[in-house]
């Protein structure tokens, strides 16, 4: 049965302490912060001109460099030949003609003799017989040596480091913390190699301090994400102790978070207060968050007054719902009624500051408004508003549940005060939910009339009537009033409400009344509204199982995954269905998995023993049956199996102990006393067995099986009482024949009914123990075999003693099975020994 009432657990978690450092003041501080475009974090250039590259470059230390020339990508000192945007040279020749004067040689310009040469023109194709313009020009020597410069190597190394940092942040956002830590360590190692490279090149004075900060900050965050708190603290301390890092004091918030997770609350308060002292008053939001963290640490330490002082300051400066809820919790711990009322009123006074939900409604007057509503219905702003509204409702309802039993003299008056306070605020819609919760609390206190009365008050309210009907259906179901439960369950069906819980309760009521088809349809309807509803899937599987659709039921239970698939109830149903299907090997494996979850489950141990018994593994079957008996000694089917097992193993003394326990548990069942007497008879204690049979006969005088044993024992012992028992047995059989004739003369009677009634109280009657209990297969076969065998020898035994009579059937069937065959040790030959009979011996068998 799936309960539709879902009460929230009163577990209070600490506030999220993700207030990590970022380089901008207004950045929301969290440990998983992404570092965007970190490749631009380097020391600025000494001179920046318009039109030049915006990337930071390092200054060389060997000799001063001239600034970049506008419009070029080369430094003026490298000797590269300019290609564009240069002024025309002062010389007379055109640049780009391939002529290059030698260095160190005075070049004398030859006077021009003509403007145009013969056969040449500037409008046609230039003279190029070797087609040299088609081939790419040879790069200058300085360009080929560019990658070997220390500045270029350092720049490339910095780019690789920043790429590793970005990959680490990306992996952390994707949830792969191990990969993020590995990338962060690689970046740290490369950054140390970069420092050594700069020192060897003489460029140590121009180290990029921002790059070092980014690498260490990311490494500390990844250590914290992987719960390596000691390494994270050491990394953060390296940043905090270095005065070259600006705003490094904010990392003390991260250190306080780590100390809080470790349970070092005093150190956490110290770190938070140190960070609070260094945050300027202009950053009000950050100061409020740090004070909230300090209050949460005081709550963990049990210092309620200090926590109240911090939370009251927060509510006066920048009130929020979470801080109001925590303030109510502290006042509840102090058991101060006035403070509880005041703090709850402060919580209700926090404005929600959300726009009207009508703008998200798709049914608008104009098509333009409809298009706008469809566009903004699932955007980030609307999702944020939904989450904020849920957080406010959770905080208010949880606070009301906490203080309602204590804010007034009685439980009901306290809830009434909270409901009245909520109705007078902007959260008036939550009053009905609180009254529903009031009914739930009445249920927890087992005050069912008050709960029903509270829920019935909502029948006229169309908004809350469905929830009230669902809870009323559940209450009547628990009371066993299925008619009333169905009546309230039909409210959900008639209103066609999209409530999976209502259809689950309605289906459970139908299943209890035996209407499986309608119950299955109700569960399927619930799954249409919520495809992952646990109770709907579970109950649907149970309904299909009762109908005999084992494969479909198994598919329902196999839909669960994760922690739901490891619930013992789910694992048992899967194992039982596999057993019903016939896959005993898979069923045994699943029962083993169930024993891993609940090692002391007697039913699972019994099931495993039965499976191994069917496979013929008696040793494993005995092991699991014995463990089942050890955890639950009152299971009669297990006792019957163990007793039969020891009888089969010819260990009568152990079987006797189990049958005696069964006889104590069911003193009115002659089967167990008959088995106890049979054990004494097999062990050779005939007088004890005779006494037990006589006691059974006195208690159950119509038990024919007991009379037959008495006749046999008295005959074997030569006692005169055998004649009396024979006469009683004869009268009993005559009475049985009379009853059979009377029953057969009636129209529509069945002979099998008289047969069952005549054998009532025999050793083969089933043992009712939460249903019929079937004995193991080998036990039944043994009993049938012993019955046939004893019918052959009973007449001989009775005539030898001199008390046998032709009109009395003194045969009996031993409930313990046949006697074990003992090899004959006398000189006589067995009856079936024919000594070759009348066969003629061949000549080859005669002696020579």
NURO-295669 format. One line per 5 residues: number of its first residue (from 1); their letters; for each residue x, y, z of C-alpha. Coordinates in Angstrom, 1 decimal. Example, Ala and Ser with C-alpha at 12.3 -4.5 7.8 and 13.67 -1.06 7.14 Angstrom:
<rs>
1	as	12.3 -4.5 7.8  13.7 -1.1 7.1
</rs>
This chain:
<rs>
1	xxxxx	0.0 0.0 0.0  1.4 3.3 -0.9  0.7 6.2 1.4  -0.2 9.4 -0.3  0.7 11.4 2.8
6	xxxxx	4.2 12.5 2.5  5.5 14.3 5.6  8.8 16.1 5.4  11.6 14.9 7.7  12.7 17.5 10.2
11	xxxxx	16.3 17.4 9.2  18.0 20.8 9.3  21.1 21.1 7.1  23.6 23.9 7.5  23.7 26.8 5.1
16	xxxxx	25.7 26.4 1.9  29.1 27.7 2.6  30.2 28.1 -1.0  31.6 31.7 -0.6  34.9 31.4 -2.4
21	xxxxx	37.1 34.1 -3.7  37.0 35.8 -7.0  39.0 38.7 -8.3  36.0 41.0 -8.9  34.2 42.5 -5.9
26	xxxxx	30.7 41.8 -6.9  31.4 38.2 -8.1  29.3 35.6 -6.3  32.0 33.7 -4.4  32.0 30.0 -4.8
31	xxxxx	34.6 27.3 -4.9  33.7 26.1 -8.4  34.2 29.5 -10.0  35.2 29.4 -13.6  38.2 31.5 -14.6
36	xxxxx	37.1 33.1 -17.9  39.8 34.2 -20.3  42.6 33.7 -17.9  45.1 33.9 -20.7  44.8 37.6 -20.5
41	xxxxx	45.9 37.7 -16.9  49.5 38.9 -17.2  51.5 42.1 -16.5  50.6 45.0 -18.8  52.9 46.2 -21.5
46	xxxxx	54.9 49.3 -20.8  53.3 51.2 -23.8  50.1 50.4 -25.7  49.2 52.1 -28.9  45.9 52.1 -30.7
51	xxxxx	45.7 49.5 -33.4  48.3 47.2 -31.7  47.6 43.7 -30.4  45.5 43.5 -27.2  47.4 40.5 -25.8
56	xxxxx	49.8 41.2 -22.9  53.5 40.7 -23.8  56.4 40.4 -21.4  59.3 42.8 -21.4  62.7 41.6 -22.1
61	xxxxx	65.5 42.2 -19.7  68.6 41.9 -22.1  68.0 45.3 -23.7  65.2 47.8 -23.8  62.6 47.3 -26.5
66	xxxxx	61.0 49.8 -28.6  57.2 49.9 -28.7  55.2 48.2 -31.4  54.8 50.1 -34.6  51.3 50.8 -35.6
71	xxxxx	49.7 48.4 -38.0  52.5 45.8 -37.9  52.8 42.4 -36.1  56.6 42.6 -35.7  58.9 44.3 -33.2
76	xxxxx	61.0 47.0 -34.6  64.2 45.6 -33.2  63.9 42.1 -34.7  65.1 43.2 -38.1  62.0 42.0 -39.9
81	xxxxx	61.3 43.7 -43.2  58.0 45.6 -43.0  55.5 44.6 -45.6  52.6 47.1 -45.1  51.7 50.5 -43.7
86	xxxxx	55.3 51.7 -43.8  56.3 55.1 -45.2  58.0 55.1 -48.5  61.8 54.8 -48.1  64.0 57.8 -48.7
91	xxxxx	66.0 55.9 -51.3  65.1 55.9 -54.9  64.3 52.2 -55.4  60.9 50.7 -54.8  60.5 48.2 -51.9
96	xxxxx	59.7 44.7 -52.8  61.8 44.5 -56.0  64.0 41.9 -54.6  67.0 44.2 -54.3  68.6 44.2 -51.0
101	xxxxx	71.8 46.2 -50.2  74.6 44.5 -48.4  75.2 45.4 -44.8  78.0 47.7 -44.0  78.5 48.9 -47.6
106	xxxxx	78.0 52.5 -48.7  75.5 52.4 -51.5  75.6 55.1 -54.1  72.3 55.7 -55.9  72.6 55.5 -59.7
111	xxxxx	70.8 58.4 -61.3  67.8 57.5 -63.3  68.2 57.9 -67.0  64.7 57.4 -68.2  61.2 57.1 -66.8
116	xxxxx	60.3 54.1 -68.9  62.5 51.5 -70.5  62.0 50.3 -74.0  59.5 47.5 -74.3  58.4 47.9 -70.6
121	xxxxx	55.2 49.4 -69.3  53.7 49.7 -65.9  50.2 48.7 -67.0  51.2 45.3 -68.3  52.5 42.2 -66.7
126	xxxxx	55.9 42.8 -65.1  58.9 41.2 -66.7  59.5 37.9 -64.9  61.0 35.3 -67.2  61.8 32.9 -64.3
131	xxxxx	58.4 33.2 -62.6  59.9 34.1 -59.3  56.8 35.9 -58.1  54.8 32.6 -58.1  57.0 31.1 -55.4
136	xxxxx	56.7 32.2 -51.8  59.4 34.6 -50.6  62.1 33.1 -48.4  61.4 34.1 -44.8  64.0 36.2 -43.1
141	xxxxx	66.5 34.6 -40.9  65.1 36.4 -37.8  61.7 34.9 -38.4  63.1 31.3 -38.5  64.8 31.9 -35.2
146	xxxxx	61.7 33.4 -33.5  60.6 30.2 -31.7  64.0 29.9 -30.0  63.8 33.2 -28.1  63.2 32.9 -24.3
151	xxxxx	60.3 35.3 -24.5  58.4 33.1 -27.0  59.0 30.0 -25.0  57.7 31.6 -21.9  54.6 32.9 -23.7
156	xxxxx	53.9 29.4 -25.1  54.4 27.9 -21.6  52.0 30.4 -20.1  49.4 29.5 -22.7  49.7 25.8 -22.0
161	xxxxx	49.3 26.4 -18.2  46.1 28.5 -18.8  44.7 25.8 -21.0  45.2 23.2 -18.3  43.5 25.5 -15.7
166	xxxxx	40.5 25.9 -18.0  40.3 22.2 -18.6  40.5 21.6 -14.9  37.6 24.0 -14.3  35.6 22.4 -17.1
171	xxxxx	36.1 18.9 -15.7  35.0 20.2 -12.2  31.8 21.6 -13.7  31.1 18.3 -15.4  31.4 16.5 -12.1
176	xxxxx	34.7 14.7 -12.9  36.6 15.8 -9.8  39.5 13.4 -10.2  40.3 14.6 -13.7  40.0 18.2 -12.5
181	xxxxx	42.5 17.6 -9.8  44.9 15.9 -12.2  44.8 18.8 -14.6  45.3 21.3 -11.7  48.4 19.4 -10.6
186	xxxxx	49.8 19.4 -14.1  49.2 23.1 -14.3  51.0 23.6 -11.0  54.0 21.5 -12.1  54.3 23.4 -15.4
191	xxxxx	54.0 26.7 -13.5  57.0 25.8 -11.3  58.9 24.8 -14.4  58.1 28.2 -15.9  59.5 30.0 -12.9
196	xxxxx	62.8 28.0 -13.2  62.9 28.8 -17.0  62.4 32.5 -16.2  65.2 32.5 -13.6  67.6 30.8 -16.0
201	xxxxx	66.8 33.3 -18.8  67.2 36.2 -16.5  63.6 37.2 -16.7  62.6 36.4 -13.1  61.8 40.0 -12.2
206	xxxxx	58.9 40.0 -14.7  57.1 36.9 -13.5  53.3 36.8 -14.1  52.0 36.9 -10.5  48.4 36.6 -11.7
211	xxxxx	49.1 33.3 -13.4  50.6 31.9 -10.2  47.5 33.0 -8.3  45.1 31.4 -10.8  47.0 28.1 -10.7
216	xxxxx	47.2 27.9 -6.8  43.6 29.0 -6.4  42.3 26.4 -8.8  44.5 23.7 -7.2  43.1 24.5 -3.8
221	xxxxx	39.5 24.3 -5.1  40.1 20.9 -6.7  41.7 19.6 -3.5  38.6 20.7 -1.6  36.3 19.2 -4.2
226	xxxxx	38.1 15.8 -3.8  37.8 16.1 0.0  41.6 16.4 0.4  41.1 19.0 3.0  44.7 19.1 4.4
231	xxxxx	46.2 19.7 1.0  43.5 22.3 0.3  44.3 24.2 3.5  48.0 24.2 2.8  47.4 25.5 -0.8
236	xxxxx	45.1 28.3 0.5  47.7 29.3 3.1  50.3 29.7 0.4  48.1 32.3 -1.2  47.0 34.1 2.0
241	xxxxx	50.6 34.4 3.3  51.8 36.0 0.1  51.2 39.7 0.3  51.7 40.2 -3.4  48.2 38.7 -4.0
246	xxxxx	45.5 41.2 -3.8  42.2 40.3 -2.1  43.7 37.0 -0.9  41.9 37.5 2.5  38.7 36.2 0.9
251	xxxxx	40.2 32.7 0.8  39.8 32.6 4.5  36.1 31.9 3.8  37.1 28.8 1.9  39.4 27.8 4.8
256	xxxxx	36.5 28.3 7.2  34.3 26.1 5.0  36.8 23.3 5.2  37.2 23.6 8.9  33.4 23.4 9.2
261	xxxxx	33.3 20.2 7.2  36.0 18.7 9.3  34.1 19.6 12.5  36.7 22.1 13.7  34.1 24.7 14.6
266	xxxxx	36.3 27.0 16.6  38.8 27.4 13.7  35.9 27.9 11.3  34.5 30.8 13.4  38.0 32.3 13.6
271	xxxxx	38.5 32.1 9.8  35.1 33.6 9.1  35.6 36.5 11.5  39.0 37.2 10.1  37.5 37.3 6.6
276	xxxxx	34.6 39.5 7.9  37.1 42.0 9.4  38.9 42.5 6.1  35.8 42.8 3.9  34.9 46.5 3.5
281	xxxxx	31.5 47.8 4.6  30.6 48.7 1.0  30.4 44.9 0.2  27.2 44.4 2.2  26.1 41.2 0.5
286	xxxxx	29.3 39.4 1.2  29.3 40.5 4.9  25.8 39.2 5.4  26.7 35.9 3.9  29.7 35.6 6.2
291	xxxxx	27.7 36.4 9.2  25.1 33.8 8.2  27.9 31.2 8.1  29.1 32.3 11.6  25.5 31.8 12.9
296	xxxxx	25.3 28.3 11.3  28.6 27.3 13.1  27.2 28.6 16.4  24.1 26.4 15.8  26.3 23.4 15.3
301	xxxxx	28.1 24.2 18.5  24.9 24.6 20.4  25.5 28.3 21.3  22.0 29.5 20.5  22.3 33.0 21.9
306	xxxxx	25.3 33.9 19.7  23.5 32.4 16.7  20.3 34.4 17.5  22.3 37.7 17.8  23.8 37.1 14.3
311	xxxxx	20.6 36.1 12.7  18.6 39.0 14.2  21.2 41.4 12.7  20.8 39.7 9.3  17.0 40.0 9.5
316	xxxxx	17.2 43.7 10.4  19.8 44.5 7.6  18.9 42.1 4.7  16.2 39.7 5.6  15.8 36.4 3.8
321	xxxxx	13.7 33.3 4.3  16.5 30.9 5.2  17.9 33.2 7.9  14.3 33.6 9.2  13.9 29.8 9.4
326	xxxxx	17.2 29.4 11.2  16.2 32.1 13.7  13.0 30.2 14.4  15.0 27.0 14.9  17.2 28.8 17.5
331	xxxxx	14.2 30.2 19.4  12.6 26.8 19.3  15.8 25.3 20.9  15.7 28.0 23.6  11.9 27.2 24.1
336	xxxxx	11.1 30.9 24.3  7.5 31.5 23.2  7.8 35.2 22.8  10.9 34.9 20.7  9.2 32.2 18.6
341	xxxxx	6.3 34.4 17.8  8.5 37.3 17.0  10.9 35.3 14.8  7.9 33.7 12.9  6.4 37.2 12.4
346	xxxxx	9.8 38.4 11.0  9.8 35.4 8.7  6.3 36.3 7.4  7.4 39.9 6.8  10.1 39.0 4.3
351	xxxxx	8.8 40.2 0.9  8.8 37.6 -1.9  9.4 40.3 -4.6  8.1 38.2 -7.5  6.0 39.3 -10.4
356	xxxxx	2.5 38.0 -11.1  2.3 34.5 -12.5  -0.4 35.6 -15.0  2.2 36.7 -17.5  3.3 33.1 -17.8
361	xxxxx	-0.2 31.9 -18.6  -0.5 30.8 -22.2  -4.2 31.9 -22.4  -3.7 35.6 -23.2  -6.0 38.1 -24.8
366	xxxxx	-3.7 38.9 -27.8  -1.6 36.6 -29.9  1.5 38.7 -29.2  1.1 38.2 -25.5  0.6 34.4 -26.0
371	xxxxx	3.9 34.3 -28.0  5.7 36.2 -25.3  4.3 33.9 -22.6  5.4 30.8 -24.4  8.8 32.2 -24.9
376	xxxxx	9.4 33.1 -21.2  7.6 30.2 -19.6  10.7 28.1 -19.3  13.4 30.6 -19.2  16.0 31.0 -16.5
381	xxxxx	14.2 33.9 -14.8  11.0 32.0 -14.5  12.8 28.9 -13.1  14.6 31.2 -10.6  11.2 32.6 -9.5
386	xxxxx	9.8 29.1 -9.1  12.7 28.0 -7.0  12.6 31.2 -4.8  8.9 30.7 -4.2  9.4 27.0 -3.2
391	xxxxx	12.2 28.0 -0.8  9.9 30.6 0.8  7.1 28.1 1.2  9.3 25.5 2.6  10.8 27.9 5.2
396	xxxxx	7.4 29.1 6.3  5.8 25.7 6.6  8.7 24.1 8.3  8.9 27.0 10.9  5.2 26.6 11.5
401	xxxxx	5.5 22.9 12.1  8.3 23.5 14.6  6.6 26.1 16.8  3.0 25.0 16.5  3.1 22.4 19.4
406	xxxxx	4.9 24.9 21.7  3.7 28.4 20.9  0.4 27.8 22.7  -0.8 25.6 25.5  -2.2 22.9 23.3
411	xxxxx	-1.3 21.4 20.0  -4.4 22.5 18.2  -4.3 26.1 19.5  -0.7 26.4 18.3  -1.6 25.4 14.8
416	xxxxx	-4.6 27.8 14.9  -2.3 30.7 15.8  0.1 29.8 13.0  -2.7 29.6 10.5  -4.1 32.9 11.6
421	xxxxx	-0.6 34.6 11.3  -0.1 33.2 7.8  -3.6 34.3 6.6  -2.7 37.9 7.7  0.4 37.9 5.5
426	xxxxx	1.1 37.8 1.8  1.5 34.0 2.1  -2.2 33.4 2.8  -2.3 30.5 0.3  -0.1 28.4 2.6
431	xxxxx	-2.7 28.4 5.4  -4.6 25.5 3.8  -1.4 23.4 3.4  -0.7 24.0 7.1  -4.1 22.8 8.1
436	xxxxx	-3.5 19.7 6.0  -0.3 19.2 7.9  -2.3 19.6 11.1  -4.4 16.6 10.1  -1.2 14.7 9.4
441	xxxxx	0.1 15.5 12.9  -3.2 14.2 14.3  -2.6 11.0 12.5  0.9 10.7 13.9  -0.5 11.1 17.4
446	xxxxx	-3.2 8.5 16.5  -6.0 11.0 16.9  -8.0 9.7 14.0  -11.3 11.5 14.7  -9.6 14.9 14.9
451	xxxxx	-7.7 14.2 11.7  -10.9 13.2 9.9  -12.8 16.2 11.2  -10.0 18.5 10.0  -9.8 17.0 6.6
456	xxxxx	-13.6 17.0 6.1  -13.6 20.8 6.6  -12.0 21.1 3.2  -14.7 19.2 1.2  -16.3 22.5 0.2
461	xxxxx	-13.0 24.1 -0.8  -12.4 23.1 -4.4  -8.7 23.8 -4.2  -7.8 21.8 -1.2  -10.6 19.2 -1.5
466	xxxxx	-8.5 16.8 -3.6  -5.6 16.7 -1.1  -8.0 16.2 1.7  -9.8 13.4 -0.1  -6.5 11.6 -0.8
471	xxxxx	-5.6 11.7 2.9  -9.1 10.7 4.0  -8.9 7.7 1.6  -5.6 6.7 3.1  -7.0 7.0 6.7
476	xxxxx	-10.0 4.8 6.0  -7.8 2.3 4.2  -5.7 1.9 7.3  -8.8 1.5 9.4  -10.0 -1.3 7.0
481	xxxxx	-13.1 0.7 5.9  -12.6 0.1 2.2  -16.0 1.4 1.2  -15.3 4.8 2.7  -11.8 4.7 1.3
486	xxxxx	-13.2 4.0 -2.2  -15.7 6.8 -1.8  -13.1 9.4 -1.2  -10.8 7.8 -3.8  -13.4 8.3 -6.4
491	xxxxx	-13.2 12.1 -5.8  -9.9 12.1 -7.6  -11.3 10.1 -10.4  -14.4 12.3 -10.8  -12.5 15.6 -10.8
496	xxxxx	-10.0 14.1 -13.2  -7.2 15.6 -11.1  -3.6 15.1 -12.1  -2.7 13.5 -8.9  -0.7 10.3 -9.0
501	xxxxx	-1.1 9.8 -5.2  -4.9 9.8 -5.5  -4.9 7.2 -8.2  -2.4 5.0 -6.2  -4.7 5.1 -3.1
506	xxxxx	-7.8 4.4 -5.2  -6.0 1.4 -6.9  -4.9 0.1 -3.5  -8.5 0.1 -2.3  -9.7 -1.7 -5.4
511	xxxxx	-6.9 -4.3 -4.9  -8.0 -4.9 -1.3  -11.5 -5.6 -2.6  -10.2 -8.0 -5.2  -10.9 -5.9 -8.3
516	xxxxx	-7.5 -6.5 -9.9  -8.4 -5.2 -13.4  -9.6 -1.8 -12.2  -6.7 -1.5 -9.8  -4.2 -2.1 -12.5
521	xxxxx	-5.8 0.5 -14.7  -5.7 2.9 -11.8  -2.0 2.3 -11.2  -1.3 2.8 -15.0  -3.2 6.1 -14.8
526	xxxxx	-1.0 7.2 -12.0  2.1 6.4 -14.0  0.7 8.6 -16.8  1.0 11.6 -14.5  4.3 10.5 -12.9
531	xxxxx	6.2 7.8 -14.7  8.7 7.4 -11.8  6.1 7.1 -9.0  7.5 4.3 -6.7  4.3 3.2 -5.1
536	xxxxx	2.5 3.1 -8.5  5.1 0.9 -10.1  5.4 -1.4 -7.0  1.6 -1.9 -6.7  1.3 -2.5 -10.4
541	xxxxx	3.8 -5.3 -10.2  1.9 -6.8 -7.3  -1.4 -6.7 -9.2  0.2 -8.4 -12.3  1.7 -11.0 -10.0
546	xxxxx	-1.6 -11.8 -8.5  -3.1 -12.2 -12.0  -0.3 -14.7 -12.9  1.4 -12.4 -15.4  4.8 -13.1 -13.9
551	xxxxx	7.0 -11.7 -16.8  5.1 -8.4 -16.9  5.3 -8.1 -13.1  9.0 -8.8 -13.2  9.5 -6.0 -15.8
556	xxxxx	7.8 -3.6 -13.4  10.1 -4.4 -10.5  13.1 -4.3 -12.7  12.3 -0.7 -13.6  13.8 0.5 -10.4
561	xxxxx	17.4 1.6 -10.4  19.9 3.0 -8.0  19.0 2.9 -4.3  15.4 1.9 -5.0  16.6 -1.3 -6.7
566	xxxxx	18.4 -2.3 -3.5  15.3 -2.0 -1.3  14.7 -5.4 0.4  11.0 -5.5 -0.7  11.9 -4.9 -4.3
571	xxxxx	14.7 -7.5 -4.3  12.4 -10.1 -2.7  9.7 -9.6 -5.3  12.3 -10.0 -8.1  13.6 -13.2 -6.6
576	xxxxx	10.1 -14.6 -5.9  9.0 -13.9 -9.5  12.2 -15.5 -10.9  11.3 -18.5 -8.8  7.7 -18.6 -10.1
581	xxxxx	9.0 -18.3 -13.7  11.2 -21.3 -13.1  14.7 -19.7 -13.3  15.9 -21.2 -10.0  19.5 -20.3 -10.6
586	xxxxx	18.8 -16.6 -11.0  16.3 -16.7 -8.1  19.0 -18.2 -5.8  21.4 -15.4 -6.8  18.8 -12.8 -6.1
591	xxxxx	18.0 -14.3 -2.7  21.7 -14.2 -2.0  21.7 -10.5 -2.8  18.7 -10.1 -0.5  20.6 -11.8 2.3
596	xxxxx	23.4 -9.3 1.7  20.9 -6.5 2.5  19.1 -8.3 5.4  21.3 -11.2 6.6  18.8 -12.2 9.4
601	xxxxx	15.7 -12.6 7.1  14.3 -16.0 8.0  12.0 -16.2 5.0  14.8 -15.5 2.5  16.9 -18.2 4.2
606	xxxxx	14.0 -20.7 4.0  13.5 -19.8 0.3  17.1 -20.5 -0.4  16.9 -23.8 1.4  13.9 -24.9 -0.6
611	xxxxx	15.6 -24.0 -3.9  18.7 -26.0 -3.0  16.4 -28.9 -1.8  14.7 -28.9 -5.2  18.1 -29.1 -6.9
616	xxxxx	19.1 -32.0 -4.7  21.8 -30.2 -2.6  20.7 -31.5 0.8  23.8 -30.1 2.6  23.1 -26.5 1.5
621	xxxxx	19.4 -26.9 2.0  20.0 -28.0 5.6  22.4 -25.1 6.2  19.9 -22.5 5.1  16.9 -24.2 6.9
626	xxxxx	19.0 -24.4 10.1  19.8 -20.6 9.8  16.2 -19.8 9.2  15.2 -21.8 12.3  17.9 -20.0 14.3
631	xxxxx	16.4 -16.6 13.5  12.8 -17.6 13.6  12.2 -20.8 15.6  8.4 -20.6 15.3  8.2 -21.5 11.6
636	xxxxx	6.5 -24.9 11.5  7.3 -25.6 7.9  11.0 -25.2 8.7  10.6 -27.4 11.8  8.9 -30.1 9.7
641	xxxxx	11.7 -30.0 7.0  14.5 -30.3 9.6  12.7 -33.1 11.4  12.2 -35.0 8.2  15.8 -34.4 7.2
646	xxxxx	17.2 -35.9 10.4  14.8 -38.9 10.1  16.1 -39.4 6.6  19.7 -39.1 7.9  18.7 -41.7 10.6
651	xxxxx	19.5 -39.2 13.4  16.3 -39.7 15.4  17.5 -37.9 18.5  17.8 -34.6 16.7  14.5 -35.0 14.9
656	xxxxx	12.8 -35.6 18.2  13.8 -32.2 19.5  12.2 -30.4 16.5  9.0 -32.5 16.7  8.6 -31.8 20.4
661	xxxxx	8.9 -28.0 19.8  6.2 -28.3 17.1  4.0 -30.3 19.5  4.3 -27.5 22.1  3.4 -24.9 19.5
666	xxxxx	0.3 -26.8 18.2  -0.9 -29.0 21.1  -4.2 -29.6 19.3  -2.6 -31.0 16.2  -2.1 -34.8 16.5
671	xxxxx	0.5 -34.9 13.7  3.4 -33.6 15.9  2.6 -35.9 18.8  2.4 -38.9 16.4  5.8 -38.0 15.1
676	xxxxx	7.3 -37.7 18.6  5.9 -41.1 19.4  7.3 -42.5 16.2  10.7 -41.1 17.0  10.6 -42.9 20.4
681	xxxxx	9.5 -46.1 18.7  12.4 -45.9 16.2  14.9 -45.3 18.9  13.7 -48.5 20.7  11.8 -46.8 23.5
686	xxxxx	8.7 -48.8 23.0  7.1 -48.2 26.3  7.5 -44.4 25.9  6.0 -44.6 22.5  3.1 -46.7 23.8
691	xxxxx	2.4 -44.1 26.5  2.3 -41.3 23.9  0.0 -43.2 21.6  -2.4 -43.8 24.5  -2.4 -40.1 25.4
696	xxxxx	-3.1 -39.3 21.8  -5.9 -41.8 21.7  -7.4 -40.2 24.8  -7.2 -36.7 23.3  -8.3 -37.7 19.8
701	xxxxx	-10.4 -40.9 20.1  -11.5 -40.8 16.5  -8.0 -40.9 15.1  -7.8 -44.3 13.3  -4.1 -44.0 12.6
706	xxxxx	-3.3 -43.8 16.3  -5.4 -46.9 16.9  -3.6 -48.9 14.3  -0.2 -48.0 16.0  -1.6 -49.0 19.3
711	xxxxx	-2.8 -52.4 17.9  0.6 -53.0 16.3  2.6 -52.0 19.4  0.4 -54.0 21.8  0.6 -57.0 19.5
716	xxxxx	4.4 -56.8 19.3  4.7 -56.4 23.1  2.1 -59.2 23.7  -0.2 -57.0 25.7  -3.9 -57.9 26.1
721	xxxxx	-5.0 -54.3 25.5  -4.5 -55.0 21.8  -7.9 -56.8 21.7  -9.6 -53.8 23.2  -8.0 -51.4 20.6
726	xxxxx	-9.0 -53.8 17.8  -12.6 -53.6 18.9  -12.5 -49.8 19.1  -10.9 -49.6 15.7  -13.6 -52.0 14.3
731	xxxxx	-16.4 -49.7 15.7  -14.7 -46.7 14.3  -14.5 -48.2 10.9  -18.1 -49.2 11.0  -19.2 -45.7 11.9
736	xxxxx	-17.1 -44.4 9.1  -18.9 -46.7 6.6  -22.2 -45.6 7.9  -21.3 -42.0 7.4  -20.1 -42.7 3.9
741	xxxxx	-23.4 -44.5 3.0  -25.4 -41.6 4.4  -23.4 -39.0 2.6  -23.5 -41.0 -0.6  -27.3 -41.3 -0.5
746	xxxxx	-27.7 -37.5 -0.3  -28.0 -35.8 -3.7  -25.0 -33.7 -4.8  -22.8 -35.2 -2.1  -19.2 -36.1 -2.6
751	xxxxx	-17.5 -39.1 -1.2  -14.3 -37.1 -0.8  -15.8 -35.0 1.9  -16.4 -38.0 4.1  -13.0 -39.2 3.5
756	xxxxx	-11.4 -36.0 4.5  -13.6 -35.8 7.7  -12.7 -39.4 8.7  -9.1 -38.6 8.4  -9.2 -35.5 10.4
761	xxxxx	-6.5 -35.4 13.0  -4.3 -37.9 11.2  -0.7 -37.5 10.8  -1.1 -36.3 7.2  -3.3 -33.3 7.9
766	xxxxx	-1.8 -30.0 6.7  -0.5 -27.6 9.2  -2.1 -24.1 8.9  0.5 -21.5 9.4  -0.5 -18.3 7.6
771	xxxxx	-1.8 -20.6 4.8  -1.2 -24.2 3.9  2.3 -25.4 4.4  3.6 -27.9 2.0  6.1 -30.5 3.1
776	xxxxx	9.2 -31.2 1.1  8.8 -33.4 -1.9  10.8 -36.3 -0.6  8.8 -36.5 2.6  5.6 -37.1 0.8
781	xxxxx	7.1 -39.8 -1.4  8.5 -41.5 1.6  5.1 -41.5 3.4  3.4 -43.0 0.4  6.0 -45.6 0.0
786	xxxxx	5.8 -46.5 3.7  2.0 -46.8 3.5  2.2 -49.3 0.7  4.9 -51.3 2.4  3.2 -51.5 5.8
791	xxxxx	0.0 -52.7 4.2  1.9 -55.7 3.0  3.4 -56.7 6.4  0.7 -55.5 8.8  -1.5 -58.6 8.5
796	xxxxx	1.4 -60.9 9.1  2.5 -59.1 12.2  -1.0 -59.1 13.7  -1.8 -62.9 13.1  1.6 -63.9 14.5
801	xxxxx	0.7 -62.4 17.8  -2.7 -64.2 18.0  -4.9 -61.1 18.0  -5.5 -60.7 14.3  -9.1 -60.8 13.1
806	xxxxx	-10.3 -60.9 9.5  -12.8 -58.1 9.8  -10.4 -55.4 11.0  -8.0 -53.4 8.9  -5.0 -52.9 11.2
811	xxxxx	-2.7 -51.4 8.6  -1.2 -48.0 9.2  1.2 -45.7 7.5  4.2 -44.4 9.5  4.4 -40.6 9.2
816	xxxxx	8.2 -40.9 9.8  8.6 -43.1 6.7  9.8 -46.7 6.4  12.2 -48.4 8.7  15.8 -48.4 7.4
821	xxxxx	16.7 -51.7 5.8  19.2 -53.6 7.9  21.2 -56.4 6.2  20.3 -59.9 7.4  22.9 -61.6 9.6
826	xxxxx	21.2 -64.9 10.3  21.9 -68.2 8.5  18.6 -68.3 6.8  18.3 -67.2 3.2  16.1 -64.2 2.1
831	xxxxx	12.7 -65.0 0.7  13.6 -63.9 -2.8  16.7 -66.1 -3.0  15.9 -68.8 -5.6  19.3 -70.5 -5.7
836	xxxxx	19.3 -70.6 -9.5  15.7 -71.9 -9.5  15.1 -74.7 -12.0  17.5 -73.4 -14.5  19.6 -76.0 -16.2
841	xxxxx	23.4 -75.6 -16.0  25.3 -75.7 -19.2  28.2 -78.0 -19.9  30.6 -75.2 -19.7  29.8 -74.6 -16.1
846	xxx	30.4 -78.2 -15.0  33.8 -79.2 -13.6  36.2 -81.0 -16.0
</rs>
